[in-house]
Amino acid sequence: MNNSARFLRNKYSTDSDSDEELTKFLVCRPNKRFKSNINKSSTNDAESKPKPTRTDCPLDKDGLGTSTWGFLHTVAAYYPENPTENQKKDITQLFSIISRVYPCDSCAQHFRGLLARSPPVVNNRDDLSSWLCWIHNKVNERLHKPLFDCSKVLERWRNGWEDGSCD
């Protein structure tokens, strides 16, 4: 069990809770929100209408991943061109800390493995953004998701698309 799972256990669960029970937290579960939420038909029209989809629910595994990647890519895109030694240390620590406190245990373990094999490249903005894109694509490969063209990473996360669609 990783540190974040221990934290969740210590803070939110009883001593009798098992590791399996910790997966009851939404952040540890796959996304179910995008599946159809239409109720089975009934004789009452009010009961047969689909439930409204809430937008203020706790993040599930997919939502947490998307939000985390967005945050990390944005941090990398605004990382200095000529970082100080303290900035290099701070950004390296950020990735290390995230790999230890991330609420999804299997995701955190995989991320720690990636960091061990390929530590952050913190020389400048372009290097960090390219490294992070490469790491993200490693995760996408594992999840059988499309890969991102890393030559467009700053366009995506800092400057906006060339066609002006983000202006």
C-alpha positions as CSV (number, residue, x, y, z in Angstrom):
1,M,0.0,0.0,0.0
2,N,1.4,3.4,-0.9
3,N,1.6,6.4,1.4
4,S,-1.6,8.0,-0.1
5,A,-3.5,4.8,0.6
6,R,-2.1,4.7,4.1
7,F,-3.2,8.4,4.5
8,L,-6.7,7.5,3.3
9,R,-6.8,4.5,5.6
10,N,-5.6,6.5,8.6
11,K,-7.8,9.6,8.0
12,Y,-11.0,8.1,6.6
13,S,-11.4,4.5,7.5
14,T,-11.5,2.3,10.5
15,D,-8.8,-0.2,11.5
16,S,-11.1,-3.0,10.2
17,D,-11.1,-1.6,6.6
18,S,-9.2,-3.8,4.1
19,D,-7.2,-2.6,1.1
20,E,-10.1,-3.7,-1.1
21,E,-12.4,-1.4,0.8
22,L,-10.1,1.5,0.0
23,T,-11.0,1.2,-3.6
24,K,-14.5,2.3,-2.7
25,F,-13.1,5.8,-2.9
26,L,-14.2,7.3,-6.2
27,V,-10.7,8.4,-7.0
28,C,-9.5,4.8,-7.1
29,R,-12.3,3.6,-9.5
30,P,-12.6,3.7,-13.2
31,N,-14.9,6.3,-14.8
32,K,-18.5,5.3,-14.7
33,R,-20.0,8.8,-15.2
34,F,-19.9,8.7,-19.0
35,K,-22.0,5.5,-19.2
36,S,-25.7,5.9,-19.8
37,N,-27.6,6.8,-16.7
38,I,-31.0,6.4,-18.2
39,N,-33.4,4.6,-15.8
40,K,-35.2,1.5,-16.9
41,S,-38.6,2.3,-18.3
42,S,-41.5,2.4,-15.8
43,T,-45.1,3.3,-16.0
44,N,-44.6,6.6,-14.3
45,D,-43.3,9.3,-16.8
46,A,-41.4,11.1,-14.0
47,E,-39.6,7.9,-13.2
48,S,-38.7,7.1,-16.8
49,K,-36.8,10.4,-17.4
50,P,-33.0,10.2,-17.3
51,K,-31.3,11.4,-14.1
52,P,-29.5,14.7,-14.6
53,T,-25.7,14.2,-14.7
54,R,-24.1,16.0,-11.8
55,T,-20.9,18.0,-12.4
56,D,-19.9,18.5,-8.8
57,C,-19.1,14.9,-7.9
58,P,-15.7,13.7,-6.5
59,L,-13.1,12.9,-9.2
60,D,-12.9,9.3,-10.3
61,K,-9.7,7.7,-11.7
62,D,-10.1,9.2,-15.2
63,G,-11.0,12.7,-13.9
64,L,-8.1,12.7,-11.5
65,G,-5.7,11.6,-14.2
66,T,-6.9,14.2,-16.7
67,S,-6.8,17.0,-14.1
68,T,-3.3,15.9,-12.9
69,W,-1.9,15.8,-16.4
70,G,-3.4,19.2,-17.2
71,F,-1.8,20.6,-14.1
72,L,1.6,19.0,-14.7
73,H,1.7,20.0,-18.4
74,T,0.8,23.6,-17.5
75,V,3.5,23.8,-14.8
76,A,6.0,22.4,-17.3
77,A,4.9,24.9,-20.0
78,Y,5.5,27.8,-17.7
79,Y,8.7,26.5,-16.2
80,P,11.6,29.0,-16.8
81,E,13.8,29.0,-19.8
82,N,16.8,29.4,-17.5
83,P,15.7,27.9,-14.2
84,T,17.7,28.4,-11.0
85,E,19.1,25.4,-9.1
86,N,16.3,25.9,-6.6
87,Q,13.7,25.8,-9.3
88,K,15.3,22.6,-10.7
89,K,15.2,21.0,-7.3
90,D,11.6,22.1,-6.7
91,I,10.2,20.7,-9.9
92,T,12.1,17.4,-9.4
93,Q,10.6,17.2,-5.9
94,L,7.1,18.0,-7.2
95,F,7.2,14.9,-9.4
96,S,8.7,12.8,-6.6
97,I,6.0,13.9,-4.1
98,I,3.2,13.3,-6.6
99,S,4.5,9.8,-7.2
100,R,4.2,9.2,-3.4
101,V,0.9,10.8,-2.5
102,Y,-1.2,10.2,-5.7
103,P,-4.4,8.6,-4.5
104,C,-4.5,5.8,-7.2
105,D,-2.0,3.2,-5.9
106,S,-1.4,1.4,-9.2
107,C,-1.0,4.8,-11.0
108,A,1.5,6.0,-8.3
109,Q,3.5,2.8,-8.5
110,H,3.7,3.0,-12.3
111,F,4.7,6.7,-12.2
112,R,7.4,6.0,-9.6
113,G,8.8,3.3,-11.9
114,L,8.9,5.8,-14.8
115,L,10.6,8.4,-12.7
116,A,13.2,5.8,-11.6
117,R,14.0,4.8,-15.2
118,S,13.8,8.4,-16.6
119,P,14.2,11.2,-14.1
120,P,12.8,14.6,-14.9
121,V,14.9,16.6,-17.4
122,V,14.9,20.0,-15.8
123,N,17.4,22.0,-17.8
124,N,14.7,24.4,-19.3
125,R,11.1,24.7,-20.3
126,D,11.5,22.8,-23.6
127,D,13.3,19.9,-22.1
128,L,10.9,19.5,-19.2
129,S,7.8,19.8,-21.4
130,S,9.2,17.3,-23.9
131,W,10.2,14.9,-21.0
132,L,6.7,15.1,-19.5
133,C,5.0,14.6,-22.8
134,W,7.2,11.4,-23.3
135,I,6.3,10.2,-19.8
136,H,2.6,10.9,-20.5
137,N,2.8,9.0,-23.7
138,K,4.3,6.0,-21.8
139,V,1.2,6.1,-19.6
140,N,-1.0,6.4,-22.7
141,E,0.6,3.4,-24.3
142,R,0.0,1.4,-21.1
143,L,-3.7,2.4,-21.2
144,H,-4.0,1.9,-24.9
145,K,-4.8,5.6,-25.5
146,P,-3.7,7.7,-28.4
147,L,-0.2,9.2,-28.2
148,F,0.3,13.0,-28.3
149,D,2.6,14.7,-30.8
150,C,5.2,16.1,-28.4
151,S,6.3,18.7,-31.0
152,K,3.0,20.4,-30.2
153,V,3.3,20.3,-26.4
154,L,3.8,24.1,-25.9
155,E,1.1,24.9,-28.5
156,R,-1.3,22.7,-26.5
157,W,-0.3,23.8,-22.9
158,R,1.1,27.4,-23.2
159,N,0.6,29.3,-26.5
160,G,-2.7,27.9,-27.8
161,W,-3.4,26.3,-31.2
162,E,-2.0,28.1,-34.3
163,D,-5.5,28.4,-35.8
164,G,-6.5,30.8,-33.0
165,S,-9.2,28.6,-31.6
166,C,-8.1,29.2,-28.1
167,D,-8.1,33.0,-28.3
